[in-house]
Amino acid sequence: MKALKIKSILCQCLFITTAFLAACTPSGTKNPDKGPLSGYSGFPQVSEKGGSLVIGQGEFSLTDVDVKAPPLEVIYYSPQGKNNHVREIAVVFNQPLYAMGTETKKHQMEEMFRIEPAVKGQLLYLSGDTMKIELEKPLTMGNRYTVTLKKGVTAVSGKKLEKDLTWHIETPSPRVYGIDQFTRHVADHSGIHPDDAFFIRFSGEVTENEIRPFLHLEVNKKSWPFVIARVDKEKSKIRLWSDRPFPRGATVKVRVNKGFTCRSGPLKAPVPYQQSYYVYSPSFTSEIILDPYVVKYKIFVNPLSPNLKVSFSGFVDKKAFLKHISLRPAAKTATFDRENEEGNCAYFKEKKGEGCGNNFALHGYLRPHTTYTVTVKKGLTDLHGNVLKKDSDVTFITGGYPPGLFLPNDQDALKEPWATYAFKYTNLKSVRIETRQVPSETLIPFLRCLDLRVHREPRPTPYSCAKHIVARSKQIPLGGARETIHKRTLGLSKGINVLSFSSPQIVDSEEKPLVFHRLVLTSQLGIHSRLTPYGATVWVTDLKTAKPAEGVIITIYSEKGWKIASGKTDEKGLYRYSATANKSQWSPRAYVVGQKGQDVAYTSMKYRYRTYSPSGIEHPEKEKPEKTYDSYFSYWLGSTYSRNWSTSEFTTAYLSTERNLYRPGETVHFHGALRHYQEWKPRPAAKEKIEIRFMSPSGTELEKKTLVTDGMGVFRGTLKMPAKG
């Protein structure tokens, strides 16, 4: 009995101190859950002859113990092969080396391991069966390390590792991170200057003498003399330049050949790296570019899409460009602008953030069957002061308007019941409109289908989510003078309408009719909602009177379509729901549906994010037909971090209000700050005049204020919400 009692105590101690879920059974018996004890060797078995337990110096000492354990082996080691940023090395054995959990033994690292090239670190025992080397510094790049675990490592069972274990760790080969231009001039977007230099960034430390044989400078495909020097305090960066200026208009190529090494290791770079540059030329020229098909086949220009561009050899200020470009005869419906919104004058200190570029395009539409002449006048200067020495012009003839249908751009938008849905057309005889109205009982599946747009390819469209609904179809005859843009309106009933437009005159390349789809929510209910872990608050207003809407039935659904809550709004237009379930089980997204009679509206909300609702359609008469009608969506836009690599100063404004929800007629208090940045260093934009514009969701300017910042660049003000929305 004494022996069995001691054995029971021993098993309990070992179970507690090591956290191993091993059954205590007599040697050779079966574990009722796991079968015979085999494979991983746990702790020593105790003989039934009796024994004693002695704890000394942090380890177990056993007397009269019959130890039956397999040979000591390594079952896992890491890392091995090619690895990056190695900070630790781990080895796992098939049985415990140390019985009391975790312990650090610095002196044993050198005794048990041999690592070449040598490294510094400390040895840790983890969970009994694991050794880990924590390195003082990560393994250096471009090296091949040999790790040897020496034989003789002893387990708790007394078993020893019978032979050395050797493996290799290879850190990434050296490479070039990039080549950067360095200039003392005002930088040019599209080229370098004759005396510019280059910074070559390597993955590790290099020296001038060791790296020079691998560098090559080429100008117009011929070798060019160069000088190099290591950048102070940046051992992995080399500055390369030439005492012989590059010719204007030349192509310069900087190349780093493969095979170089860094000081950190013997591995060689496996691939070359090169970058080409164009040397800015003082000759300033312009070119007017027409659609290639117009030039090649001598056809008429499409008046709705002229596809005409003006290109310059250097960057020009947009305002100066507009003074030197002319279109004859004049067209109020067409303007010149930068080809895209990218490109500004950030690199030119005197211009700050003004618009500039070297490619401009004709936006808008022209009159049909008209001869136009575009002229770029001499005297225009680029941002380096080079002057355009002669005029350039081009003459073209527009054809007739192709059959066209111009719909609002809003793929899903809100339209008030008293407003009409407008579209424009030209040279069409008729249009076919199919209307699919989403029933209230299938609204949630429809909304869930739309929300899958960001998770499914191809992305669902409103039409694909509603095509199973029976459509009401009607053919509307159109007419009017040819080569003229006409406007028509369409009445829609309350609810969610998926519209499909087609016309026999609008076909694709195979002469099949094209179909255009739009989603329009027609409702007088304005739904505002907020979701928290403790429930939801919904506020409904009448879009026509701007008063609270009482008696609206509110239903909240989970992201998966389950009904969470339902109720009616009170006299203040409010409905509140307090969550009684586990707060952590709230859906990440919820749908809110409001219904009063035949009027249905919806919104979707997400905890800690602003809600999304379809917004108003911009008035068609304010837009140009070739652009269709711009839309404004209330998507939540997360800010992204971006670093300004320019050395030129740029300006950033910060603006906020005291809250994000206002009733009609209330006062909006806002404040903000204006900052000038030189790289990452800010300074207040003190005593500067700024303009604040208050815009409606449809783009209408409601109010404009001019303010002056104080000495710290701060500004404050108030705006008045409209009495009616």
N, C-alpha and C positions, 0 to 999 in steps of 0.2 A: 504494500500500500504506500509506503514511503516513496519508493521509486516512481510510482505512477503519479503521486502528488507533485513531486519535483518536476516531472516531465510536463505536467499540465501548467505549472507556473512558468516554466521556461518557454513553452509555446505561446502563452499569453504575452510575455514580455517581448518576444520577438515580433509578434503581430503588431503590438502597439508602437514600438520604436521604429519600425520600417515601413509601415503602411502597406505591406504585402498581404493580399487576401489569400493566404495559403492555409489549407486545413491541417490541423495537428493530428496526425494519425501515426500509429506505430510503424516502424520501418518495415517496408514491404507490403503493407496493407493497402487497400484501395480507398481512394477518396470517393465518397458516395456521389459527389457532383461531377468530378472531373475524371474518374477512373484512376488507373495506376499513376503514381507520381513519377513523371519522367520529363525529359526535355530540360527546361530551366531548373537549375538546382537552387532551391531556396536556402534555408538555414540548416545547420547540422541536426541530425536526428539524435535523440537521447536514448541510450541503452536502458533496458529495464533492470539492469543489475544495481542501479542506484547511481547517485552522483551528486554533485553540488554545483551551485551557480555562484561564480565569483565575478564581480564587476570591478575592473581596475583600469585606470588610464584611458577611460572613454571607450574601451572595447570589451567584448565578451571573452572571458577565459573559461574553457570548459574542461572538466576532468572526467575521466571515465566515459568519453563520448565515442560512439561507433559512427564514424563519418563515412557515408557512402555518397560520393559525388562524381560526376563525369569529369573528364579532363577540362582544364581551363582553356576557353577559346574566345576569340573576338568574333562577335556576330554582326557588328556594324561599326564602320568608321567614316567620318566625314569632316571636312569636304575632301573630295578627290577629283582629279581631272581639272578642267578649266573652271575657274571661279573668280568672282570679282568681290572686292571689299571683304576679304576674309579676316575676321576678328577673333575667331575661336576654332579649336579643333577638338572633336569629341570621339571617344572610343567606348563602345558598349560591349560588355562581356556576358557570358552565359550564366554567371553566378556572382554573388556579391564579393567585392574586395574589401568592403568596409561596412560595418554593421549598424552604424548609428546615424545614417542620413548624410548630411553635407559637412565636409571639412576641407579646409584649404591647407595644402602642404607645398610651399614654394620650393623647398630644397629638393623635393622628389622629382621635379620636372626634368632636371638634368640627369638624374639617376635613371629614370625610366624611359626618357625620350632622347633621340638625337635628331635635330632638325638642321638641314643645310640648305641654303645659307642660314646662319644662326639667327635666332629671334629671342626676344625676352618676353616672359609671361609668368603666370602662376598656375599650379595644378590644383584642380578641385575634384573631390569625390562627390558624386551626386547619386542619391537613391541606392547607394550600395554597390550597384553594378556598373556605374558610368564614371569615366574619367573625362574631364574637360580642361583644356588648356585655354586660359583667357590671355590673349596677347596684349602687350602694352600698346602696340601700334598695329594697324592692319598690315597684312602682307603687301610688300611693295609691288608696283606694276612691272610687267615685263620680266618676271622671274619664274623659274621652275624649282620648286622646293621639294626636297626629299625628306619624308618623315619616317622615322624608324622607331617602333615601339620595341624596346629591348626585351629579350626573354628573361624569365626569372620573376615576373610579376606574380605575386602570391595572393590567392583568394582566401576568404575566411575559412573555407574548408581545408586549407592547406595545399590545395592543388596549385601548380605553378605553370606559367606560360612556357612551353617547351622550346619555342623558336622565335626569332625576330619576325616582326611584321613590318614590311616596308611598302609605302605607296607614295605617289607624287601629287603635288598640287601646283597647277600652272595658272598664274595670274594673267590678265589680258596683255596681249602684245602691245608695244608702243604704237601710237597713232597720232595724227594731227587732228586737233579739235576744230581748227578753223584758221582762216587767214583774214585779217581785218585791215582795211585801208586806214592810213593815218595821214591827215592833211593839216596844214597850217592855214588853209584858205577856207572861205565859205564853201561848204561841201556842195557838190552837185549830185542830184539824184541818179543821173545816168552815166557818170564817168568819173575819172580821176584826173588829177592835175599832173603836169610834167615832172614836178619835183616831189610828188607824194611818196610816202614810205609804206611799209607793210609790217604788221605784227603777225608772226606765226606762233600759234598756241599748240604746245605739245602735251601729251598725257603725263609726262614726267620730266625730270630735270635733264637738261641738255647743256653742252658746252659748245662754244663757237668752233673750236678745232674739230670736234667729233662730228658735228652736224653739217659743217660746210660742204664736204664732198657729196652730200645728198641733196643739196639745194641747187636750183636752176632757175635763172631769170631769162625770159625770152620776150623779144619785142619784134612783132611782125614775123614770127617764126624763125628768128635769128637770135643766137645767144647774146646776152647783154651783160656788161660788167656790173657787179654789185658788191656791197659792203654789208657785213652783219655785225651785230653786237647783242649781248644778252641784256635784257631789260633789268634795271636795278630792282632788287628785292623780289623779282619774279623769275625764278630759276627755270621755269618751264616755258618761257616766252622769249622769242628771238625777234629783234628788229632788223628788217632787211630794207635797204635803199640803194639807190644808184647815184653816184656823183655826176653822172651823165644824164641830163634831163630826157624824158621820154618824148618822142616826136608827137606833135599834135595829130589827133586822128588815128594813132597807132593802137594796135591790140597788144596788151601786156599780159603775159602769163607767168604766174609764180607756181613752181612745182617742187614738191618734196618727194624724192624718189623712195621706193621701198628699200628695206634693208637697214635702216638706221636703228640705233639702240639708244635707250635712255640710261642715265647713270644708275638707276635703280635695279637694273637686271640685264642679263645677256640676250634675252629674246629680241628678235628683229621684227621691224614693222613689215607685215605681209603685203601691204598694198600701198601704192603711191597716192598722193593727194595733190590736186592742182586747182587753181582758180584763175579765171581770165577777167581782164578789165579793159575798158575802152577809155582812151585818153581824150578828154574833152577838147573839142576843136573850137576856135574862136569864130569860124565861119558859121553864120546863123542863117538857116534856110527854112523855108516852109513848103508844104505840099498839101494840095487839096485832093482828097481821095474819094472817088465815087464807088458805088457798088461795082465790083468786078464784072458782074453779068451785064450791067448797063453799058460798060465800056466795050466788053468783048462782043456782045451781040447787037449793040447800038439800039437798045430798046428804051422805052420811056421809063422815067423814074416813078416809082409808086408814090403818089402824093401823101399817103397816110404813113409811109415809112421811108423817108428819103435815103437813109443810110449813107449820109455824107459826113466825112470827117476831115479835120484840118490837123496836120501833124507838123511839129517844129523840131529842129535839131537840138534845141535847148529849152529849158523851162521858162515860161513866161507868166506874168501876173494876169489873173483872169480879167480884172478891170481894164488893164491896158489892152488885152486881146480884144475885148468887146468894142473898144474905141477904134480898132484897126481892122475890123471885119465888117463887111456889108453884104446884104442880100437884096438884090433888085429883081423885080419889084418887092417892096417890103411886105412882110407877112406877119400879122399880129399873132397868128396861131403857131409860130415857129420861133425858136430862140436857140442860140449857141450856148453850150455849157461844156464843162469838163466831161470827157467820155465816161468816167465813173467818179464816184465820190472819193476815191482814194487819191492820195497825193495832195500835199499842202506845202506851205512855205516854211515848215518847221526848221529846216536846215539853214534858212536865211534869216539871220538875226533881225535885220531891219524890217522884215516882213511879218515876223512873228507867225501867227496862225492864219494868215489870209490864204485864200484859195489860189492855187497856181497849178500848172501842169504843162505837159508838152503834147497832149492829145485832146482835142475838142471835137464835139459832134453836134450836128443839127438835130435838135429835139422838137417834136411837134408835127404839124401837118401843113401841107401846102395846097394851093388852089390847083384843081385839075386842068389839064390842057393849057399849061402856062410855061413860057420860057423864062428861066431864072438864071441870074449870073451871081456867083459868089466871088468876092474879091478880098484878098488879104493885102492890106496897104503897107507900103514900105514905111520905114521909120519906127516900127515896133522894135523894142529892145528886149533881150532876154534878161534873166536875173544876174548875169555876169556883165551886163552893159554892152553886149554885142548888138549891132543894129542890123535890122533887115534892110537890105540895100535895094530891093526891087519888088514891085507888085507881083502877085500871082493870082490868077483867076481861072474859073471854069464855068462853062455854060451848059445847061441841060434843060430838057423839056419833060414836064410831068405828063403822065397819062391820065386816064379817067380813074375814078375811085373804084376799086374792086368791091364786089358785094361784101358788106361788112355789118356785123352786129356788135354793139358795144354795151356790155353789161357792167353793173357795179362790181368792183373787185372783191367785195366782201364775200368770202366763201361761206361764212355763217354770220348773220347780222340781225339786229333788232330793228323792226319797223313799227312805228306807232300806227294804230288802226286808222286814224284820220289822214295819214300821209299815204301817198301813192308810190308804188314801185315803178321807177322810171328806167327806160333803156333807150338807146339810140341806134339808128341803122342808116344804111345808105345802099341804094341800088338793090333793094330787096322787094320781091312781089308779095311775100307772105312769110309768116313765122308760125311754127307749131310749138305750143307750150303745153307741157304735161305737168300737172300739179299732183304731188303725193303729200297728203296731210297725215302727219304721224298721230295716231290715236293716243289718248292719254294713257290707256292701259299698256301700251308698248313703248312709252316714252323712255323709261329707264333702260331697257335693252338697247334702244336706239342711242342714248347718250353713252352707254358703256362701249358700244361699237365705235363711236367717234373717238373715245378716249384711248382706244387701242392704236390710234394713228402713230403714236411715237414708239410702239412696241412691235409692230407687225409690218412685214414687207410682202407684197406692196401695201402701202398704207391705205386703210379704208377711207372712202369719201362719203359725204352725206348721201350721195345717190346709192353707193354700194350698200349702205346701212338701211336704206329705205326702198330698194328696188322691188322687194316682195309686196309692197303696198300697192293696191289697185290705184291707178292714176286716172285723173280727170283730164281729158285732152281736148284742146280746141285749136282751130286753125284761124289765125288772125290775118286778114288781108292788109297788106301794107301798100303804100303808094307814095305819091309826091314826086317832085321834080328829080330827075337823075343828077348825079354828081353833087348832091346836096345831103347834108347830114340832118336827119329828122329825129324828132323825139316822140316817144309814145309812153303812156302810163298803163299800169296794170293794177287792178284792184285785187286784194287778197283777203280771204277770211281770216279770222283770228285763229291762232295756233301755229304749229311748226309746219312750214311748207317747204318741201323739196321740189324745186322747179327745174325742168329740163327744156332747153331752148334748141330748136333746129330750124333750118330753112333749106328748101331745095336749091337755093342759089349759093349756099356755103358748103363746099365739098372739099375732101382731101385729094391727094394726088391720084387716088384710084376712083375719084368721082363719087365717093360715098359721103352722104351728109354727115357733117360734124355736129356733135351734141354738146351743149354747154350746160353745166349744172350749178345751181345756187341754192343755198339754204337760207330761208328768211323766217324769223320768229316774229309774228304779228301779235303784239300784246300791249295792253295799257298798264300792265303791272310792272313796277320796278322793284326787283328783289335785291336786297342787300343782306349778306349773312356773314357770320363769324363763327368759327369752330374752335373750341378749346377742349382740353382733356376733361372738363367738367360739364360739357354740354354744348349747346348752340344757341345763338341769338339771331333771329330773322326779323328784318324790318322791311315792310312793303309800303310803297307809295304809289299814288296815281300819277302816271306820267303826264297827264293832261292838266291836272289841277295842282300837282305837287303836294297834295295833302295825303296824310296817312290813309291807307286802305284798310278798312275794318272788315272782318268777316271772311278774309281770304283763307281758304283751307291750305295749310302748310303740311307737306309730307317730306320727311327726311329719310333718305335711303343710304345704305352703306355702299362701299365701292363695288361690292359683288351683287348689289341689287336688292339686298334684304331691307325690309321696312324697319326703321329704327324708332321713329316717333311721328305723331300726327296731331294737329290741333288747328285752332283758328287764331287769327290776329285780333288784338283788342282795339280799342278806340284810338290808340296811338300807333296802330299799324304794326305792333310788336308781337312776336311769338317767341317764348323762351322754353327751352328744353333742358332739364337738368339730368345729366347722366347718372344712373343708379348702378350700372354695371361696372365691372373692373375698368378703370380709366385707361389702363394700358392696352385694352382690347379695342379701343376706338379705331375705326378704319382710317387709313392715311388719307383717304378722300371720301367726301360725302356729296350726295346730290340733294338739292333742295328744289322742290316743285311747289309752285303756288297756283291755285285754281279758284276762280270765282265765276260761276256759270260756265260759259263757253270759253272764257279767257284763261289761257294757261301760259305760265312763264316758268323759267328754270334758271338755276345757277349751279355751279359746281364749286366746292370749297375744299380746302386742304388745311390741316392744322399747321399754324405758324406761317402760312402763305396767304397772300391776298386771294380773294375769290376771283373766279373767271365768269364773266357773263358776256354774251354777244353785245356789241356796241352799235351805235347808230350808223346808218348809211350816210355817207357824205352826199350833199345835194348835187345832183348830176350837172346842173347848169354851171357849176363852178369849176368843172373839170374839162379837160381836153379829151376828145374821144379816143385818140390813139393811146392815151394812158389809162383809159376807162376811168372808173371812179375810185379814188384811193379809199382805203379802209383804215380804221383805227381799232386795234384790239387791245383789251385790257389784260394781256398776258403779263405774268410776273416775270420781270427780267432780272436775273441775278447779276450782280456786278462781278467782273472778272479782273484779276490783277494783271496789270501790264506795266512793264518798266520802260521808261523813256531813255533810249540809248543816245539821244541827240545831246549835244552840248549846248544847244540853243534853248533859250527860255521859252516856256509855254505856260498857258494860263488854265486853271481849273476852277470851276465854281461848285459850291456845295449849297444846296437849298433844301429846307425841310419845313413842315408845318407842325402845329402843336398836336394835331390828330389827323386821321386819314378818312374820316366820315363826317359829312356836313349835311344839314337840312337846308332846304331852300330859304334864302334870305339871310342866312347866318354869315358872320364875318370870319374870314379865314386869316389867321395870324401866321405870318411866315417870317423866317429869318435865314440868313445864310452867310457865306464868306467867300471871298475871292482870293485866290492864291496864285502867285507866280512861282514856277519851279525852274531851277537851274539844275538839270539832272534830277537828283532826289531831294535837293535842298529847297525848302519853300521860303517865301517871304510874303508878307501881307501886300495885297494890291490896294494901297491906301489912297483915299481921295480920288477914286476913279468912278466915272459915270457908267451905270449899267441900266439895262432895260429889262423889265419883268413883264412877260406876256401871260395872260390868263386865258387858256383855250378850253373850249368845250370838247367832248369826245369826238364830235364830228369835224373838228378843226376850225370852228368859228372863233374868232378872237372876241372875248367878252370884255376884257379890260387890259389896259397897258399902263405901266407906271415906270417913270424914270427916277432912279435913286442914285445917291452918291455914297460910296463906302466910307466908313470912318477910318481912323488912323491904323486900325488893325485889320482893315479889309472886310469888316463885318457890315451887313446891311439888314434892315428890318422893315416890315410894312404890313399892310392889311389889304384884303380884297373882299369884295362883296359877292356872295353867291346870288345868282338870279332868283327872283321871287317865284318864277315858274320854270319848270324844266321842259 
